[in-house]
Amino acid sequence: MYPKTQVQLCIVHQIRNSLKYIASKDQKEFMKDLKKVYKAVTKDVAEDELLNLEEKWGSKYPVVIESWQRNWEQLSQYFQYTEPIKKIFYTTNAVEGFHRQIRKITKTKRSLHQ
């Protein structure tokens, strides 16, 4: 219906999902390395860092690396935008908060068709 639509998955949700599979003793170091991916200045730099992440952690946490690679196109759309826009796209929390407010209002209202 909207052929030019770009989908940006929430980085925060991807990180949270990844951390479920990382041993607690490795989480701090893993996050330091992962931050180089999602905080990179450009998509090319991010992809290089994703390769570095795979080299270092891929054998120990293949499920996590596969998830980042599989979702990469939808996780990396925000790199094409300026920094202020990236901050908005970085997480879906603002959108989710807005939807929560709408649901709170509409949930208590009766349908006009009843």
N, CA, C and O atoms as a MOPAC input file, in Angstrom:
PM7 MOZYME 1SCF
protein

 N      0.80700 1    -1.17500 1     0.00000 1
 C      0.00000 1     0.00000 1     0.00000 1
 C      0.86500 1     1.26000 1     0.00000 1
 O      0.56100 1     2.21900 1    -0.71000 1
 N      1.93500 1     1.26500 1     0.78700 1
 C      2.86500 1     2.39000 1     0.83800 1
 C      4.25200 1     1.86500 1     0.45400 1
 O      5.04100 1     1.50300 1     1.32700 1
 N      4.54800 1     1.82200 1    -0.82900 1
 C      5.78500 1     1.17600 1    -1.28700 1
 C      7.07900 1     1.84300 1    -0.82100 1
 O      8.12800 1     1.19900 1    -0.81600 1
 N      7.02700 1     3.09600 1    -0.43800 1
 C      8.24700 1     3.79300 1     0.00000 1
 C      8.41900 1     3.76800 1     1.51500 1
 O      9.30400 1     4.43000 1     2.05600 1
 N      7.58300 1     3.01300 1     2.18800 1
 C      7.64800 1     2.93800 1     3.64900 1
 C      8.96300 1     2.32000 1     4.09500 1
 O      9.41600 1     1.31800 1     3.54200 1
 N      9.55900 1     2.92800 1     5.09400 1
 C     10.76500 1     2.38500 1     5.70800 1
 C     10.42500 1     1.96000 1     7.12100 1
 O      9.78400 1     2.70300 1     7.86300 1
 N     10.84900 1     0.77800 1     7.48900 1
 C     10.56700 1     0.25400 1     8.82300 1
 C     11.83200 1     0.35600 1     9.66000 1
 O     12.89400 1    -0.12700 1     9.26900 1
 N     11.70200 1     0.99000 1    10.81300 1
 C     12.80500 1     1.08400 1    11.76000 1
 C     12.40200 1     0.33100 1    13.01200 1
 O     11.48400 1     0.74200 1    13.72300 1
 N     13.08600 1    -0.76900 1    13.28300 1
 C     12.83300 1    -1.50100 1    14.51900 1
 C     13.46700 1    -0.75700 1    15.68800 1
 O     14.42600 1    -0.00600 1    15.50800 1
 N     12.94300 1    -0.96400 1    16.85200 1
 C     13.42100 1    -0.28900 1    18.05100 1
 C     14.75100 1    -0.90400 1    18.50600 1
 O     14.83500 1    -2.09600 1    18.79900 1
 N     15.77300 1    -0.06700 1    18.55500 1
 C     17.09700 1    -0.51500 1    18.99500 1
 C     17.04600 1    -0.97000 1    20.45600 1
 O     17.65400 1    -1.97700 1    20.81800 1
 N     16.32800 1    -0.23200 1    21.28100 1
 C     16.24700 1    -0.56900 1    22.70900 1
 C     15.64600 1    -1.95900 1    22.90100 1
 O     16.12700 1    -2.73500 1    23.72600 1
 N     14.59900 1    -2.27200 1    22.14700 1
 C     13.99900 1    -3.60500 1    22.26200 1
 C     14.96000 1    -4.68400 1    21.76300 1
 O     15.02600 1    -5.76900 1    22.34100 1
 N     15.69500 1    -4.39600 1    20.70900 1
 C     16.67900 1    -5.35900 1    20.19300 1
 C     17.77800 1    -5.60900 1    21.23800 1
 O     18.20200 1    -6.74600 1    21.44600 1
 N     18.22300 1    -4.54400 1    21.88000 1
 C     19.25800 1    -4.68500 1    22.91500 1
 C     18.72800 1    -5.52000 1    24.07900 1
 O     19.39200 1    -6.45100 1    24.53700 1
 N     17.53600 1    -5.18500 1    24.55100 1
 C     16.94500 1    -5.94400 1    25.66800 1
 C     16.80000 1    -7.42000 1    25.32300 1
 O     17.10100 1    -8.29100 1    26.13900 1
 N     16.34200 1    -7.68700 1    24.12000 1
 C     16.19600 1    -9.06900 1    23.68300 1
 C     17.55600 1    -9.76200 1    23.64100 1
 O     17.67300 1   -10.92500 1    24.02600 1
 N     18.57600 1    -9.05800 1    23.17800 1
 C     19.92600 1    -9.62900 1    23.09700 1
 C     20.46700 1    -9.96600 1    24.47600 1
 O     21.05300 1   -11.03000 1    24.67700 1
 N     20.27200 1    -9.06300 1    25.42100 1
 C     20.83600 1    -9.25600 1    26.75900 1
 C     20.26500 1   -10.46400 1    27.48500 1
 O     20.89400 1   -10.98900 1    28.40400 1
 N     19.08500 1   -10.91000 1    27.08400 1
 C     18.50200 1   -12.11000 1    27.69500 1
 C     19.38600 1   -13.33500 1    27.46100 1
 O     19.35200 1   -14.29100 1    28.23600 1
 N     20.17200 1   -13.29700 1    26.39300 1
 C     20.98400 1   -14.45300 1    26.01100 1
 C     22.45400 1   -14.31000 1    26.40800 1
 O     23.24100 1   -15.23600 1    26.20900 1
 N     22.82700 1   -13.17100 1    26.96200 1
 C     24.22100 1   -12.91600 1    27.32900 1
 C     24.40400 1   -13.18300 1    28.81800 1
 O     23.64800 1   -12.67900 1    29.64800 1
 N     25.40200 1   -13.97000 1    29.14000 1
 C     25.69200 1   -14.25600 1    30.54700 1
 C     25.98400 1   -12.94100 1    31.27700 1
 O     26.59700 1   -12.03200 1    30.71800 1
 N     25.54100 1   -12.85600 1    32.52000 1
 C     25.69800 1   -11.60700 1    33.27000 1
 C     27.15100 1   -11.17200 1    33.36700 1
 O     27.43400 1    -9.97400 1    33.35800 1
 N     28.07100 1   -12.11100 1    33.45800 1
 C     29.49000 1   -11.75000 1    33.55200 1
 C     30.01600 1   -11.12100 1    32.25600 1
 O     31.03800 1   -10.43600 1    32.27600 1
 N     29.32700 1   -11.34700 1    31.12900 1
 C     29.76400 1   -10.79900 1    29.83500 1
 C     28.98900 1    -9.55600 1    29.40900 1
 O     29.37100 1    -8.89200 1    28.44500 1
 N     27.92100 1    -9.24000 1    30.10500 1
 C     27.03000 1    -8.18000 1    29.63500 1
 C     27.69500 1    -6.81600 1    29.51800 1
 O     27.47700 1    -6.11000 1    28.53300 1
 N     28.49100 1    -6.43700 1    30.48900 1
 C     29.13100 1    -5.11500 1    30.45900 1
 C     30.06300 1    -4.98400 1    29.25800 1
 O     30.01800 1    -3.98600 1    28.53800 1
 N     30.89700 1    -5.97900 1    29.04500 1
 C     31.83900 1    -5.94100 1    27.92400 1
 C     31.10700 1    -6.05100 1    26.58800 1
 O     31.44900 1    -5.36500 1    25.62500 1
 N     30.10200 1    -6.91700 1    26.54000 1
 C     29.31700 1    -7.06400 1    25.30500 1
 C     28.64300 1    -5.74200 1    24.94800 1
 O     28.67400 1    -5.32300 1    23.79100 1
 N     28.03600 1    -5.08600 1    25.93400 1
 C     27.35700 1    -3.81800 1    25.68100 1
 C     28.33200 1    -2.73400 1    25.21800 1
 O     27.98100 1    -1.90000 1    24.38300 1
 N     29.52500 1    -2.74200 1    25.74300 1
 C     30.54900 1    -1.78400 1    25.29900 1
 C     30.82700 1    -1.98100 1    23.80700 1
 O     30.95900 1    -1.01100 1    23.06100 1
 N     30.91300 1    -3.22900 1    23.38200 1
 C     31.16000 1    -3.53600 1    21.97400 1
 C     29.92200 1    -3.27100 1    21.11300 1
 O     30.03200 1    -2.77200 1    19.99300 1
 N     28.75500 1    -3.60700 1    21.64100 1
 C     27.51400 1    -3.40200 1    20.88800 1
 C     27.21400 1    -1.91900 1    20.68400 1
 O     26.68100 1    -1.52500 1    19.64700 1
 N     27.55400 1    -1.11100 1    21.66700 1
 C     27.31800 1     0.33400 1    21.57500 1
 C     28.05100 1     0.92300 1    20.36100 1
 O     27.57900 1     1.88300 1    19.75300 1
 N     29.19100 1     0.34900 1    20.01900 1
 C     29.93600 1     0.81400 1    18.84300 1
 C     29.14300 1     0.58800 1    17.56300 1
 O     29.34600 1     1.28900 1    16.57200 1
 N     28.24600 1    -0.38400 1    17.58000 1
 C     27.40400 1    -0.67200 1    16.41900 1
 C     26.30000 1     0.36900 1    16.31300 1
 O     26.21500 1     1.08200 1    15.31300 1
 N     25.46400 1     0.46300 1    17.32100 1
 C     24.27600 1     1.31400 1    17.19700 1
 C     24.55000 1     2.79700 1    17.42400 1
 O     23.70400 1     3.62800 1    17.09500 1
 N     25.70700 1     3.15000 1    17.97700 1
 C     26.06200 1     4.56100 1    18.15600 1
 C     27.03000 1     5.05000 1    17.07800 1
 O     27.52900 1     6.17300 1    17.15700 1
 N     27.29300 1     4.23000 1    16.09000 1
 C     28.22000 1     4.61000 1    15.01600 1
 C     27.70800 1     5.85000 1    14.28300 1
 O     26.50900 1     6.13200 1    14.27300 1
 N     28.62700 1     6.57400 1    13.67900 1
 C     28.28600 1     7.81100 1    12.97400 1
 C     27.57700 1     7.50800 1    11.64800 1
 O     26.66700 1     8.23100 1    11.24400 1
 N     27.99900 1     6.44600 1    10.98500 1
 C     27.40500 1     6.08600 1     9.69100 1
 C     27.03500 1     4.60700 1     9.68900 1
 O     27.48500 1     3.83800 1    10.53800 1
 N     26.22300 1     4.23300 1     8.73800 1
 C     25.82600 1     2.84000 1     8.59200 1
 C     27.03200 1     1.97000 1     8.22600 1
 O     27.14100 1     0.83800 1     8.69800 1
 N     27.93100 1     2.48400 1     7.39400 1
 C     29.12400 1     1.71600 1     7.02600 1
 C     29.98500 1     1.39800 1     8.24600 1
 O     30.45100 1     0.27000 1     8.40600 1
 N     30.19100 1     2.38500 1     9.09300 1
 C     30.97100 1     2.16700 1    10.31900 1
 C     30.24000 1     1.16300 1    11.21200 1
 O     30.86400 1     0.28000 1    11.80200 1
 N     28.92700 1     1.30200 1    11.30800 1
 C     28.13000 1     0.37900 1    12.12000 1
 C     28.26300 1    -1.05400 1    11.61400 1
 O     28.37800 1    -1.98800 1    12.40700 1
 N     28.24800 1    -1.22600 1    10.29900 1
 C     28.38500 1    -2.56800 1     9.73000 1
 C     29.76400 1    -3.15000 1    10.00100 1
 O     29.89000 1    -4.35000 1    10.24400 1
 N     30.79800 1    -2.31800 1     9.96500 1
 C     32.14200 1    -2.78100 1    10.33100 1
 C     32.17200 1    -3.22500 1    11.79300 1
 O     32.76200 1    -4.25100 1    12.13000 1
 N     31.53300 1    -2.44400 1    12.64600 1
 C     31.49700 1    -2.77800 1    14.07200 1
 C     30.66300 1    -4.03700 1    14.32900 1
 O     30.96200 1    -4.80700 1    15.24100 1
 N     29.62900 1    -4.23900 1    13.53000 1
 C     28.83200 1    -5.45800 1    13.64800 1
 C     29.67800 1    -6.68500 1    13.28500 1
 O     29.56000 1    -7.73800 1    13.91100 1
 N     30.51900 1    -6.53600 1    12.27800 1
 C     31.44800 1    -7.61800 1    11.92200 1
 C     32.43500 1    -7.88000 1    13.06300 1
 O     32.73400 1    -9.03200 1    13.37700 1
 N     32.94000 1    -6.80300 1    13.68300 1
 C     33.84300 1    -6.95700 1    14.83700 1
 C     33.13100 1    -7.66000 1    15.98800 1
 O     33.71200 1    -8.50300 1    16.67100 1
 N     31.87600 1    -7.30500 1    16.19200 1
 C     31.07700 1    -7.93900 1    17.24400 1
 C     30.93600 1    -9.44000 1    16.96700 1
 O     31.05000 1   -10.27100 1    17.86800 1
 N     30.68900 1    -9.75700 1    15.71200 1
 C     30.55500 1   -11.17200 1    15.33700 1
 C     31.86700 1   -11.92400 1    15.55800 1
 O     31.86300 1   -13.04500 1    16.06600 1
 N     32.97500 1   -11.31600 1    15.18400 1
 C     34.28400 1   -11.96700 1    15.37000 1
 C     34.54400 1   -12.26500 1    16.84200 1
 O     35.02300 1   -13.34300 1    17.19600 1
 N     34.22500 1   -11.30200 1    17.68800 1
 C     34.53200 1   -11.44900 1    19.11500 1
 C     33.52500 1   -12.33500 1    19.84600 1
 O     33.92000 1   -13.15600 1    20.67400 1
 N     32.23900 1   -12.18600 1    19.55600 1
 C     31.20000 1   -12.83500 1    20.34000 1
 C     30.39900 1   -13.90000 1    19.59400 1
 O     29.61300 1   -14.62500 1    20.20400 1
 N     30.59300 1   -13.99900 1    18.28100 1
 C     29.77700 1   -14.88700 1    17.46500 1
 C     29.79900 1   -16.35400 1    17.86100 1
 O     28.77200 1   -17.02900 1    17.79800 1
 N     30.94700 1   -16.84900 1    18.26500 1
 C     31.01100 1   -18.26900 1    18.63800 1
 C     30.37000 1   -18.52000 1    20.00100 1
 O     29.85300 1   -19.60900 1    20.25200 1
 N     30.39900 1   -17.52500 1    20.87700 1
 C     29.83100 1   -17.68300 1    22.21700 1
 C     28.32900 1   -17.38900 1    22.25100 1
 O     27.57900 1   -18.02200 1    22.99300 1
 N     27.90000 1   -16.41100 1    21.43000 1
 C     26.49500 1   -16.00200 1    21.41700 1
 C     25.96200 1   -15.89500 1    19.98700 1
 O     25.57500 1   -14.81200 1    19.54700 1
 N     25.94200 1   -17.01000 1    19.26800 1
 C     25.52400 1   -16.96300 1    17.85900 1
 C     24.08000 1   -16.50400 1    17.66000 1
 O     23.77900 1   -15.84600 1    16.66400 1
 N     23.18800 1   -16.83600 1    18.58400 1
 C     21.77500 1   -16.45200 1    18.45100 1
 C     21.63700 1   -14.92700 1    18.45800 1
 O     20.85000 1   -14.36300 1    17.69800 1
 N     22.40100 1   -14.27700 1    19.31400 1
 C     22.33500 1   -12.81600 1    19.42100 1
 C     22.86300 1   -12.16800 1    18.14300 1
 O     22.23400 1   -11.26100 1    17.59900 1
 N     23.99000 1   -12.62200 1    17.67400 1
 C     24.59600 1   -12.04200 1    16.46500 1
 C     23.67700 1   -12.28300 1    15.26800 1
 O     23.46600 1   -11.37900 1    14.45900 1
 N     23.13300 1   -13.48800 1    15.15000 1
 C     22.20800 1   -13.79600 1    14.05000 1
 C     20.99500 1   -12.87200 1    14.06700 1
 O     20.52300 1   -12.44100 1    13.01600 1
 N     20.50000 1   -12.57400 1    15.24700 1
 C     19.34300 1   -11.69000 1    15.36800 1
 C     19.66800 1   -10.29400 1    14.85500 1
 O     18.86700 1    -9.69700 1    14.13500 1
 N     20.82900 1    -9.77000 1    15.21600 1
 C     21.23900 1    -8.44900 1    14.72100 1
 C     21.41900 1    -8.46400 1    13.20300 1
 O     21.01100 1    -7.53200 1    12.51000 1
 N     22.02800 1    -9.52000 1    12.70400 1
 C     22.24400 1    -9.60400 1    11.24800 1
 C     20.92800 1    -9.76700 1    10.49700 1
 O     20.71700 1    -9.12600 1     9.46700 1
 N     20.05800 1   -10.60700 1    10.99500 1
 C     18.77500 1   -10.85600 1    10.34900 1
 C     17.90600 1    -9.59300 1    10.31100 1
 O     17.20200 1    -9.34900 1     9.33000 1
 N     17.95800 1    -8.80300 1    11.36800 1
 C     17.13600 1    -7.60200 1    11.47500 1
 C     17.84800 1    -6.32100 1    11.05000 1
 O     17.29000 1    -5.22900 1    11.15700 1
 N     19.08100 1    -6.45800 1    10.56800 1
 C     19.92400 1    -5.28600 1    10.35000 1
 C     19.28100 1    -4.21100 1     9.46900 1
 O     19.34100 1    -3.03000 1     9.81100 1
 N     18.68000 1    -4.58600 1     8.36700 1
 C     18.10400 1    -3.56500 1     7.47300 1
 C     17.03300 1    -2.75100 1     8.18400 1
 O     16.90700 1    -1.54900 1     7.94900 1
 N     16.26900 1    -3.39400 1     9.04500 1
 C     15.21800 1    -2.67100 1     9.75900 1
 C     15.71000 1    -2.03700 1    11.05800 1
 O     15.00800 1    -1.22300 1    11.65900 1
 N     16.90000 1    -2.40500 1    11.48700 1
 C     17.50100 1    -1.76600 1    12.65700 1
 C     18.35100 1    -0.56000 1    12.26700 1
 O     18.64100 1     0.29400 1    13.10500 1
 N     18.74400 1    -0.48900 1    11.01700 1
 C     19.72800 1     0.52300 1    10.60700 1
 C     19.16800 1     1.64200 1     9.73600 1
 O     19.94000 1     2.42500 1     9.18300 1
 N     17.88400 1     1.73700 1     9.60400 1
 C     17.27900 1     2.78700 1     8.77700 1
 C     17.61000 1     4.18800 1     9.30500 1
 O     17.73500 1     5.13300 1     8.52600 1
 N     17.74900 1     4.31700 1    10.60300 1
 C     17.94700 1     5.64300 1    11.18600 1
 C     19.28600 1     6.27800 1    10.84000 1
 O     19.45800 1     7.48000 1    11.04400 1
 N     20.23500 1     5.51100 1    10.32500 1
 C     21.53900 1     6.07500 1     9.96800 1
 C     21.46500 1     7.08700 1     8.82700 1
 O     22.38200 1     7.89000 1     8.65600 1
 N     20.40800 1     7.05800 1     8.06000 1
 C     20.30000 1     7.98100 1     6.92700 1
 C     19.79200 1     9.36500 1     7.33700 1
 O     19.65600 1    10.25400 1     6.49700 1
 N     19.51500 1     9.54300 1     8.62200 1
 C     18.95700 1    10.80600 1     9.09100 1
 C     19.96300 1    11.58100 1     9.95100 1
 O     20.98800 1    11.04800 1    10.37800 1
 N     19.63800 1    12.83900 1    10.18600 1
 C     20.49800 1    13.68300 1    11.02600 1
 C     20.37100 1    13.24200 1    12.48700 1
 O     19.45600 1    12.50200 1    12.84900 1
 N     21.28800 1    13.70400 1    13.30100 1
 C     21.35300 1    13.28700 1    14.70000 1
 C     20.05800 1    13.55100 1    15.48500 1
 O     19.61800 1    12.66700 1    16.22000 1
 N     19.43400 1    14.72200 1    15.36000 1
 C     18.17800 1    14.92300 1    16.10800 1
 C     17.07500 1    13.93500 1    15.70200 1
 O     16.30100 1    13.48100 1    16.54500 1
 N     17.01100 1    13.60900 1    14.40800 1
 C     16.00700 1    12.64800 1    13.93500 1
 C     16.37000 1    11.24100 1    14.41100 1
 O     15.48800 1    10.46400 1    14.77400 1
 N     17.65100 1    10.91400 1    14.41300 1
 C     18.09600 1     9.59500 1    14.88800 1
 C     17.62600 1     9.34400 1    16.31600 1
 O     17.21300 1     8.23500 1    16.65600 1
 N     17.69300 1    10.38400 1    17.15200 1
 C     17.29500 1    10.22300 1    18.54700 1
 C     15.81700 1     9.85300 1    18.66400 1
 O     15.42700 1     9.10500 1    19.56100 1
 N     15.01500 1    10.37300 1    17.76800 1
 C     13.58900 1    10.04600 1    17.77200 1
 C     13.37400 1     8.60500 1    17.31500 1
 O     12.57600 1     7.87400 1    17.90200 1
 N     14.09000 1     8.20100 1    16.26300 1
 C     13.92300 1     6.86600 1    15.68500 1
 C     14.58900 1     5.76800 1    16.49100 1
 O     14.25900 1     4.59100 1    16.34100 1
 N     15.50900 1     6.14400 1    17.32900 1
 C     16.31000 1     5.19700 1    18.09600 1
 C     15.44600 1     4.23200 1    18.90500 1
 O     15.77200 1     3.05200 1    19.03400 1
 N     14.35700 1     4.74000 1    19.44000 1
 C     13.46900 1     3.90200 1    20.23400 1
 C     12.01400 1     4.19800 1    19.89300 1
 O     11.67100 1     5.30700 1    19.48300 1
 N     11.18700 1     3.21500 1    20.06300 1
 C      9.75600 1     3.40700 1    19.80000 1
 C      9.02500 1     3.82900 1    21.07100 1
 O      7.79600 1     3.89100 1    21.07100 1
 N      9.73900 1     4.11900 1    22.14300 1
 C      9.09100 1     4.44800 1    23.41500 1
 C      8.14500 1     5.63600 1    23.30600 1
 O      7.07700 1     5.62100 1    23.91700 1
 N      8.51100 1     6.66900 1    22.54100 1
 C      7.63200 1     7.83500 1    22.38700 1
 C      6.33500 1     7.43000 1    21.69400 1
 O      5.25000 1     7.84800 1    22.10000 1
 N      6.45200 1     6.62200 1    20.65600 1
 C      5.27800 1     6.15600 1    19.92400 1
 C      4.42200 1     5.27400 1    20.83100 1
 O      3.19900 1     5.40900 1    20.86600 1
 N      5.07000 1     4.37700 1    21.55900 1
 C      4.33200 1     3.49900 1    22.46300 1
 C      3.62300 1     4.29100 1    23.55100 1
 O      2.49600 1     3.96400 1    23.92400 1
 N      4.27500 1     5.32800 1    24.06300 1
 C      3.66000 1     6.17500 1    25.07300 1
 C      2.43000 1     6.88500 1    24.53300 1
 O      1.40900 1     6.98400 1    25.21300 1
 N      2.53300 1     7.37400 1    23.31700 1
 C      1.40300 1     8.04300 1    22.67200 1
 C      0.24100 1     7.07000 1    22.50200 1
 O     -0.90200 1     7.40400 1    22.81300 1
 N      0.53300 1     5.87300 1    22.01100 1
 C     -0.51000 1     4.85600 1    21.83100 1
 C     -1.15300 1     4.47600 1    23.16900 1
 O     -2.36300 1     4.25600 1    23.23800 1
 N     -0.34900 1     4.40000 1    24.22100 1
 C     -0.86700 1     4.07200 1    25.54500 1
 C     -1.86200 1     5.14800 1    25.99700 1
 O     -2.90600 1     4.83300 1    26.56800 1
 N     -1.53200 1     6.41000 1    25.73900 1
 C     -2.44300 1     7.50200 1    26.10700 1
 C     -3.74200 1     7.42300 1    25.31100 1
 O     -4.82100 1     7.62200 1    25.87000 1
 N     -3.65500 1     7.14000 1    24.03100 1
 C     -4.84400 1     7.02100 1    23.18200 1
 C     -5.71000 1     5.86200 1    23.66500 1
 O     -6.92900 1     6.00100 1    23.77100 1
 N     -5.08500 1     4.71300 1    23.95900 1
 C     -5.83800 1     3.54500 1    24.44100 1
 C     -6.54000 1     3.84400 1    25.76500 1
 O     -7.67200 1     3.41600 1    25.99000 1
 N     -5.85500 1     4.58400 1    26.63600 1
 C     -6.43800 1     4.92000 1    27.93400 1
 C     -7.72800 1     5.72300 1    27.74400 1
 O     -8.71300 1     5.50600 1    28.45100 1
 N     -7.71300 1     6.63000 1    26.80400 1
 C     -8.89500 1     7.46800 1    26.54700 1
 C     -9.97300 1     6.67300 1    25.82400 1
 O    -11.13400 1     6.69900 1    26.23200 1
 N     -9.61200 1     5.97300 1    24.76500 1
 C    -10.60500 1     5.26900 1    23.95900 1
 C    -11.16000 1     4.02800 1    24.65700 1
 O    -12.28700 1     3.62100 1    24.37500 1
 N    -10.41200 1     3.43900 1    25.53500 1
 C    -10.85100 1     2.23000 1    26.22700 1
 C    -12.07600 1     2.50600 1    27.10300 1
 O    -12.93100 1     1.63600 1    27.26600 1
 N    -12.15900 1     3.69100 1    27.65400 1
 C    -13.25100 1     4.01300 1    28.56000 1
 C    -14.45500 1     4.60600 1    27.85300 1
 O    -15.49600 1     4.81800 1    28.47400 1
 N    -14.32500 1     4.87600 1    26.56700 1
 C    -15.43200 1     5.47400 1    25.80700 1
 C    -16.24800 1     4.37700 1    25.13400 1
 O    -15.70700 1     3.38200 1    24.65300 1
 N    -17.55100 1     4.58000 1    25.11300 1
 C    -18.42800 1     3.63600 1    24.42500 1
 C    -18.42900 1     3.97300 1    22.94400 1
 O    -18.24800 1     5.12800 1    22.56200 1
 N    -18.62600 1     3.00000 1    22.14700 1
 C    -18.70100 1     3.19000 1    20.69900 1
 C    -19.93200 1     3.98300 1    20.33900 1
 O    -20.97500 1     3.84000 1    20.97700 1
 N    -19.82300 1     4.82200 1    19.31900 1
 C    -20.96400 1     5.59100 1    18.85000 1
 C    -21.99200 1     4.70200 1    18.16000 1
 O    -23.14000 1     5.10500 1    17.97700 1
 N    -21.59100 1     3.51400 1    17.78500 1
 C    -22.46400 1     2.60300 1    17.04500 1
 C    -23.28400 1     1.69300 1    17.95400 1
 O    -24.02500 1     0.85000 1    17.44800 1
 N    -23.18400 1     1.82600 1    19.24200 1
 C    -23.91700 1     0.93800 1    20.15300 1
 C    -25.30600 1     1.45300 1    20.42100 1
 O    -26.06300 1     0.83000 1    21.16700 1

